[in-house]
Amino acid sequence: MEGNRIIVERRLAKETHAPGAELPRCAEEHRLAGPQFDALLAAAQSTATASEALPLWDELRKHFPEIPIGHIGYGYTLLEADRLSEAEDLLAQTVERFPGELWAAVHHTRVAVRRGDWSQALQRSLKVRTLFPDDPSGHVGYATALLAVGRLDEAEALLAQSRQRFPDDIWAWVHYAEAAMRRGDWVEGLQRWKEARGQFPADSAVYRGMVEAVARIQEYGLSLVGASLPLSTEIQQRCLTLFRLLEPKRIEGFNKARFGSEYDGGYVMVDDFAGITAAFSFGIAQDANWDAAVADRGIPVYQFDHTIDAPPIARSDLIWTKAPIVPRPAQGGETIDELVSRHGKPGENSLILKIDIDGDEWPVFDAASEAGLLCFSQILCEFSFLMNVVLDAHRYDQALRVLKKLTDNFAVVHVHANNGHGLYNIANVMVPHVLEITFVNKHRYRVGINDEIFPGALDTPNNPHLPDIHLGRFIY
């Protein structure tokens, strides 16, 4: 857990002040304290070591007990001197006495991190986030504490939000990239490091992160010459085998329409709800616009997302459950087959499924029964980490089983690459790392030869600030 401690404390320390360095100004009133205060403060901030700074901060807080910066400086320096019990007591008193001081709360959280007390670190960083909602320290500090205890989905969701809300805070970008690295998704990590470099081109932490991502990718035997990744006929054949299963077809007798958000979170599907009795939405985060659009057609939508504490839209026809979708029955989780047996009817394709669960779709579909899947008229899925899928033999075997199972009874009628995750040349085959696919049940719909180019008129880029990824006819 030592690595976790360093990651979180680095965030909470922000620019990691050296002992005696100038702390953020915590109170305006110290300016009115007079020359003695100014002299003591300057002396404490100019010392080179914690042992020299401690008596100066102690004198400052005792002479000026009503001014918080002396207490915070003393507690901070105790922390840097690794006198954790004293730092804990002093900063706990300071937080209670000066509840409006951000840096008292931040350094109090750092004590818990330094001790490896993750329960307290989570509680304290969440309190910082709640009390100081307009400062990134609490948001990113809480996210990195979540990351440290392995709650990766929650951490990534919060870090993604923090990047957007606090674009000038480097640690939101750094820890968002580190989250992908902790998942072992080196390619996605490299993509995020590149995005961070665009925002902070001179930062050494970003540079080190890119170097580590490249090194990890190369451990897989990849080549990073130009934009090309490994020149292996076996890997090329994996790419072609998977994508040939996904050749799009033209839907006959029905139109397609876009449902949901204008950018990320919107899906193109067949505009047909006849006989549909329910829809499932697996993974919603903070965007339930697809769910609301389907509910507007008179279809109740059952939502499942264990990473949020409340649904983003409250409606009686949107029924949210705080539970993950899992491959096999487990306490607190739901499987596709369990939900189908509860809400569907055998032999009737009266359900619709939208699934965006960040890589968990592969084992979930792998475990789902053919009979259960046949109860869906349409399946909309964002398939993640295709780069990893074709490079790893185990993941490839699972993906091949999944796509064969789906395409035995479903036809692909729409594809769209998520432009937030890149397009990669793998063994001279262009592979989107994340791909949105719309499947229709062959027992319900007729399909023909497709002549559509993707993206089409109904598509928009997931990230509106980047150009969309052009797939052509998506025929391999």
C-alpha positions in Angstrom: 0.0 0.0 0.0 3.0 2.3 0.1 2.5 3.2 -3.6 -1.1 4.1 -2.8 0.0 6.4 0.1 2.4 8.3 -2.2 -0.2 8.7 -4.9 -2.8 10.1 -2.6 -0.5 12.3 -0.5 1.0 13.8 -3.6 -2.4 14.9 -4.7 -3.3 16.3 -1.3 0.0 18.1 -0.9 -0.7 19.6 -4.3 2.7 21.2 -5.1 4.3 19.4 -2.1 5.7 22.3 -0.1 9.1 21.6 1.4 9.5 22.1 5.2 9.4 25.7 5.9 8.2 26.7 2.4 5.4 29.2 2.1 2.1 27.7 2.9 -1.1 29.0 1.2 -2.3 32.1 2.9 -5.1 30.7 5.1 -6.5 33.9 6.7 -6.5 37.5 5.8 -6.3 38.6 9.4 -2.6 37.8 9.7 -1.8 40.8 7.6 -3.2 42.9 10.5 -1.1 41.2 13.1 1.9 43.6 12.9 5.7 43.3 12.3 6.3 40.6 14.9 3.9 38.2 13.2 5.4 39.0 9.7 8.9 38.4 11.0 8.0 35.1 12.6 6.1 33.9 9.5 8.9 34.9 7.2 11.5 33.1 9.4 9.3 29.9 9.5 8.8 29.9 5.8 12.4 30.4 4.9 14.0 27.6 7.0 15.5 24.6 5.1 14.5 21.8 7.5 11.6 20.7 9.6 13.7 20.7 12.8 14.5 24.4 12.2 11.0 25.3 11.2 9.1 23.6 14.1 10.0 26.0 16.9 9.3 29.0 14.7 5.8 27.7 13.8 5.2 26.8 17.4 6.1 30.3 18.6 3.9 31.8 15.9 0.8 29.8 16.9 1.3 30.5 20.6 1.8 34.2 20.1 -1.1 34.5 17.6 -3.5 31.8 18.6 -6.5 33.3 16.8 -4.7 33.2 13.4 -5.0 29.8 11.8 -1.8 29.8 9.6 0.5 29.2 12.6 -1.4 26.1 13.7 -1.6 24.8 10.1 2.1 25.5 9.6 3.0 23.7 12.8 0.8 20.7 12.0 2.1 20.5 8.4 5.7 20.6 9.6 5.1 17.9 12.2 3.7 15.8 9.4 6.8 16.4 7.2 9.0 15.4 10.2 7.0 12.1 10.4 5.8 12.9 13.9 2.4 11.6 12.9 0.7 11.3 16.4 1.5 14.9 17.2 0.4 16.0 13.7 -2.9 14.1 14.1 -3.7 15.7 17.4 -2.7 19.2 16.4 -4.4 19.2 13.0 -7.6 17.6 14.4 -7.8 20.5 16.9 -7.1 23.0 14.1 -9.9 21.6 11.9 -12.3 21.8 14.8 -11.3 25.3 15.7 -11.0 26.7 12.2 -13.6 24.7 10.2 -13.4 27.1 7.3 -9.7 26.6 6.6 -9.1 24.4 3.5 -5.5 23.6 4.2 -6.1 22.5 7.8 -8.5 19.9 6.4 -6.2 18.9 3.6 -3.2 18.3 5.8 -5.4 16.5 8.4 -6.3 14.1 5.6 -2.7 13.7 4.7 -2.0 12.3 8.2 -4.5 9.5 7.6 -2.9 8.8 4.2 0.6 8.7 5.7 -0.6 6.3 8.3 -2.3 4.1 5.7 -5.6 4.6 7.4 -7.7 4.5 4.3 -11.1 4.5 6.1 -10.2 7.9 7.6 -8.5 9.1 4.4 -11.8 8.5 2.6 -13.9 10.2 5.3 -11.7 13.2 5.6 -11.2 13.8 1.8 -15.0 13.4 1.3 -15.4 16.1 4.0 -12.9 18.4 2.2 -14.9 17.9 -1.0 -18.2 18.7 0.8 -17.0 21.7 2.7 -14.9 23.2 -0.2 -16.8 22.2 -3.4 -15.1 24.9 -5.5 -11.6 23.7 -4.8 -10.2 20.6 -6.6 -8.3 19.3 -3.6 -11.3 17.5 -2.1 -12.7 16.2 -5.4 -9.4 14.8 -6.7 -8.2 13.8 -3.2 -11.3 11.7 -2.6 -11.0 10.2 -6.1 -7.4 9.2 -5.5 -8.3 7.7 -2.1 -11.0 5.6 -3.9 -8.3 4.6 -6.4 -6.0 3.6 -3.5 -8.6 1.2 -2.0 -9.4 -0.4 -5.4 -12.8 1.3 -6.1 -11.6 2.0 -9.6 -15.0 2.7 -11.3 -16.0 5.3 -8.7 -12.5 6.9 -8.8 -12.4 7.1 -12.6 -15.9 8.6 -12.8 -15.0 11.3 -10.3 -11.6 12.0 -11.9 -13.2 12.4 -15.3 -15.7 14.9 -13.9 -12.8 16.7 -12.1 -10.8 17.0 -15.3 -13.7 18.8 -16.9 -14.6 21.0 -13.9 -11.0 21.8 -13.0 -9.1 21.7 -16.3 -6.1 23.7 -14.8 -5.6 21.2 -11.9 -2.8 18.9 -13.1 -3.5 16.1 -10.6 -7.0 15.5 -12.0 -5.3 14.6 -15.3 -2.4 12.7 -13.7 -4.6 10.5 -11.6 -7.1 9.9 -14.4 -4.2 8.5 -16.4 -2.9 6.5 -13.4 -6.4 4.9 -13.0 -6.1 3.4 -16.5 -2.6 2.2 -15.6 -3.8 0.5 -12.4 -6.4 -1.4 -14.5 -3.6 -2.6 -16.7 -5.0 -0.8 -19.7 -1.6 0.6 -20.8 -2.9 1.8 -24.2 -5.7 3.8 -22.6 -3.2 5.1 -20.0 -0.9 6.3 -22.8 -3.8 8.0 -24.5 -4.7 9.8 -21.2 -1.0 10.8 -20.6 -1.0 12.3 -24.1 -4.1 14.3 -23.3 -2.4 15.5 -20.1 0.7 16.4 -22.0 -1.4 18.6 -24.3 -2.7 20.5 -21.2 0.6 20.5 -19.3 3.4 20.1 -21.8 6.3 20.9 -19.4 5.3 18.8 -16.4 7.7 16.1 -15.4 5.1 13.9 -13.8 3.2 13.7 -17.1 6.4 12.9 -19.0 7.3 10.1 -16.5 3.8 8.7 -16.9 4.1 8.5 -20.7 7.4 6.8 -20.4 6.0 4.2 -18.0 3.0 3.6 -20.3 5.2 3.1 -23.3 7.4 0.7 -21.3 4.4 -1.3 -20.2 3.1 -1.5 -23.8 6.5 -2.7 -25.0 6.4 -5.5 -22.4 3.5 -6.9 -24.4 6.0 -7.1 -27.3 4.6 -4.1 -29.1 6.3 -1.6 -31.4 5.6 2.1 -31.0 7.2 3.2 -34.2 5.0 5.9 -35.6 1.4 5.1 -34.9 1.8 1.4 -35.6 1.5 -1.4 -33.1 2.8 -4.9 -33.5 3.4 -6.4 -37.0 2.3 -10.0 -36.2 0.3 -12.1 -38.7 -1.3 -13.9 -35.7 -2.5 -10.6 -34.2 -3.6 -9.3 -37.6 -5.7 -12.4 -38.0 -7.3 -11.9 -34.6 -8.3 -8.3 -35.6 -9.8 -9.5 -38.9 -11.6 -12.5 -37.4 -13.3 -10.3 -34.8 -14.3 -7.4 -37.0 -15.5 -9.6 -39.8 -18.2 -10.9 -37.4 -19.3 -7.2 -37.0 -19.9 -6.3 -40.6 -22.9 -3.9 -40.6 -26.1 -4.8 -42.4 -28.9 -2.5 -43.6 -32.2 -2.7 -41.5 -35.2 -3.2 -43.8 -38.6 -1.7 -43.2 -37.6 0.5 -40.3 -35.7 3.8 -39.8 -32.8 4.4 -37.3 -32.9 7.3 -34.8 -30.7 8.7 -32.2 -31.7 8.5 -28.6 -30.1 10.2 -25.6 -27.4 12.8 -25.3 -26.1 14.9 -28.2 -22.5 13.6 -27.7 -21.3 10.9 -25.3 -24.2 8.9 -24.0 -26.3 9.0 -27.1 -27.0 5.8 -29.2 -28.3 5.1 -32.7 -30.9 2.4 -32.7 -33.9 1.1 -34.7 -36.9 3.3 -34.1 -39.3 0.5 -33.2 -40.9 -0.1 -29.8 -43.9 -2.2 -30.8 -44.4 -5.0 -28.2 -41.6 -3.8 -26.1 -42.4 -4.1 -22.4 -39.2 -3.0 -20.7 -35.7 -1.8 -21.3 -32.5 -2.3 -19.3 -29.8 0.4 -18.9 -26.6 -1.1 -17.5 -24.2 1.7 -16.5 -25.5 5.2 -16.4 -23.1 7.4 -14.3 -24.4 10.9 -14.6 -26.2 10.6 -17.9 -29.6 9.0 -18.1 -30.8 10.8 -21.2 -31.1 7.6 -23.3 -33.1 6.1 -20.5 -35.5 9.1 -20.4 -35.9 9.1 -24.2 -36.9 5.5 -24.2 -39.2 6.0 -21.2 -40.8 8.8 -23.2 -42.0 6.1 -25.6 -43.9 4.5 -22.8 -41.3 1.9 -21.9 -40.2 1.5 -18.3 -36.4 1.5 -18.0 -34.6 -0.5 -15.3 -31.3 1.1 -14.5 -28.3 -0.6 -12.8 -25.2 1.2 -11.6 -23.4 0.6 -8.4 -21.0 3.5 -8.8 -23.5 6.3 -8.1 -25.5 7.1 -5.0 -28.6 8.5 -6.8 -29.9 8.5 -10.3 -29.3 11.7 -12.4 -32.9 11.8 -13.4 -35.8 11.0 -11.0 -38.9 9.6 -12.7 -41.3 6.9 -11.8 -40.7 5.1 -15.1 -36.9 5.1 -14.5 -36.2 2.4 -11.9 -32.7 2.6 -10.6 -30.9 -0.1 -8.5 -27.5 0.4 -6.9 -26.1 -2.9 -8.1 -23.4 -4.1 -10.5 -24.1 -6.4 -13.5 -22.2 -9.6 -12.9 -21.5 -12.7 -15.0 -22.9 -15.2 -12.4 -25.4 -14.9 -9.6 -23.8 -13.1 -6.6 -25.1 -11.3 -3.6 -25.7 -7.7 -4.4 -25.3 -8.2 -8.2 -27.6 -9.0 -11.1 -27.1 -11.1 -14.1 -28.7 -10.8 -17.5 -30.5 -14.1 -17.2 -31.9 -13.2 -13.7 -33.2 -9.9 -15.1 -34.7 -11.4 -18.2 -36.5 -14.1 -16.2 -37.9 -11.3 -14.0 -39.0 -8.9 -16.7 -39.2 -10.8 -19.9 -41.1 -13.8 -21.4 -39.5 -16.9 -22.9 -39.7 -16.9 -26.7 -40.6 -13.2 -26.9 -38.2 -10.5 -27.9 -39.9 -7.8 -25.8 -36.9 -6.3 -24.1 -34.2 -3.7 -25.1 -30.7 -3.6 -23.6 -28.3 -0.7 -23.4 -25.0 -1.7 -21.8 -22.0 0.5 -21.0 -20.0 -1.1 -18.1 -16.4 -0.3 -19.0 -15.0 -3.7 -20.0 -17.3 -5.9 -17.8 -19.5 -6.5 -20.8 -17.2 -9.2 -22.0 -17.6 -11.6 -19.1 -21.2 -10.7 -18.7 -22.1 -11.6 -22.2 -19.8 -14.7 -22.1 -21.9 -16.0 -19.2 -25.3 -15.0 -20.5 -27.5 -17.8 -22.0 -28.6 -17.8 -25.6 -32.2 -18.1 -24.5 -31.8 -15.0 -22.3 -30.3 -12.9 -25.0 -33.0 -13.9 -27.5 -35.5 -12.0 -25.3 -34.0 -8.7 -26.5 -35.2 -7.1 -29.7 -32.1 -4.8 -29.7 -28.8 -4.7 -27.9 -26.8 -1.5 -27.7 -23.3 -2.0 -26.3 -20.2 0.0 -25.9 -17.4 -2.6 -26.2 -14.3 -1.4 -24.4 -10.5 -2.1 -24.6 -10.5 -3.7 -28.1 -6.7 -3.0 -28.2 -6.2 -5.2 -25.2 -8.6 -7.8 -26.6 -6.6 -8.5 -29.7 -3.3 -8.4 -28.0 -4.1 -10.8 -25.2 -4.8 -14.4 -26.1 -7.2 -15.0 -23.1 -9.2 -11.8 -23.8 -9.3 -12.6 -27.5 -10.7 -16.1 -26.9 -13.4 -14.6 -24.6 -14.3 -11.8 -27.1 -14.5 -14.3 -29.9 -17.0 -16.4 -27.9 -19.0 -13.4 -27.1 -19.2 -12.0 -30.6 -20.0 -15.4 -32.1 -22.8 -15.9 -29.6 -24.3 -12.5 -30.3 -24.0 -12.6 -34.1 -25.5 -16.1 -34.3 -28.9 -14.5 -33.5 -28.3 -10.8 -33.9 -27.2 -8.6 -36.8 -25.1 -5.4 -36.6 -26.9 -2.4 -38.0 -24.8 0.4 -36.7 -21.3 1.0 -35.5 -19.6 4.1 -34.0 -16.1 4.5 -32.6 -15.7 6.4 -29.4 -13.3 9.2 -30.4 -12.2 9.8 -26.8 -10.2 6.5 -26.9 -8.4 6.6 -30.2 -7.9 4.5 -33.3 -4.8 2.3 -33.5 -2.9 0.6 -36.2 -2.4 -2.9 -35.0 -0.5 -5.2 -37.3 -1.7 -2.9 -40.2 -5.3 -3.1 -39.2 -7.0 0.0 -37.9 -8.7 -0.8 -34.6 -10.9 1.5 -32.5 -10.2 1.0 -28.9 -13.8 1.5 -27.9 -16.7 0.7 -30.3 -20.4 1.3 -29.9 -22.5 -1.4 -31.7 -26.2 -1.7 -32.3 -27.5 -5.3 -32.7 -31.0 -6.3 -33.8 -32.6 -9.7 -33.3 -32.6 -11.6 -36.6 -35.9 -13.3 -35.6 -37.6 -10.0 -35.5 -35.9 -7.9 -38.2 -34.9 -8.4 -41.8 -31.5 -7.1 -42.9 -29.8 -6.6 -46.2 -26.5 -5.6 -47.7 -25.2 -2.3 -46.2 -24.0 0.7 -48.2 -23.9 3.2 -45.3 -20.7 5.0 -44.3 -19.9 5.4 -40.6 -20.1 7.8 -38.9 -23.4 8.8 -40.5 -25.8 11.7 -40.2 -27.2 10.5 -36.8 -23.7 10.2 -35.3 -21.9 12.8 -33.2 -18.4 12.5 -31.6 -18.3 11.4 -28.0 -15.8 14.1 -27.4 -17.1 17.2 -29.2 -13.7 18.8 -29.0 -12.0 16.1 -31.1 -12.8 15.0 -34.7 -14.9 11.8 -35.0 -13.3 8.5 -36.1 -14.2 7.5 -39.6 -14.8 3.8 -40.1 -16.0 3.8 -43.7 -18.3 0.8 -44.3 -16.5 -1.2 -41.5 -15.9 -4.2 -43.8 -12.7 -6.2 -43.2 
